């Protein structure tokens, strides 16, 4: 999943940094849409360990409080 997110970010960065023709922009936008769709579907597929990526993401965040 991380590689897919990186791929999406790379496509978005390319869209901002490289001058592209209308056809190239359309292809890039299609790629971003395809990656978003895939990430959405995979979010509910269990990993080999059992939890889904959504469940793993929810437990990965840790609240950090400022020291006094």
QUICORKA-V725449 format. One record per backbone hydrogen bond with DSSP energy under -0.5 kcal/mol. NH is the residue of the N-H (numbers start at 1). CO is the residue of the C=O. If there is no record, write none. Layout:
BEGIN
nh=NH co=CO
nh=NH co=CO
END
This chain:
BEGIN
nh=5 co=1
nh=6 co=2
nh=7 co=3
nh=8 co=4
nh=9 co=5
nh=10 co=6
nh=11 co=7
nh=12 co=8
nh=13 co=9
nh=14 co=10
nh=15 co=11
nh=16 co=12
nh=17 co=13
nh=18 co=14
nh=25 co=21
nh=26 co=22
nh=27 co=23
nh=28 co=24
nh=29 co=25
nh=30 co=26
nh=31 co=27
nh=32 co=28
nh=33 co=29
nh=34 co=30
nh=35 co=31
nh=36 co=32
nh=37 co=33
nh=38 co=34
nh=39 co=35
nh=40 co=36
nh=41 co=37
nh=42 co=38
nh=43 co=39
nh=44 co=41
nh=45 co=42
nh=46 co=44
nh=47 co=51
nh=50 co=47
nh=53 co=42
nh=53 co=45
nh=54 co=43
nh=56 co=52
nh=57 co=53
nh=58 co=54
nh=59 co=55
nh=60 co=56
nh=61 co=57
nh=65 co=63
END
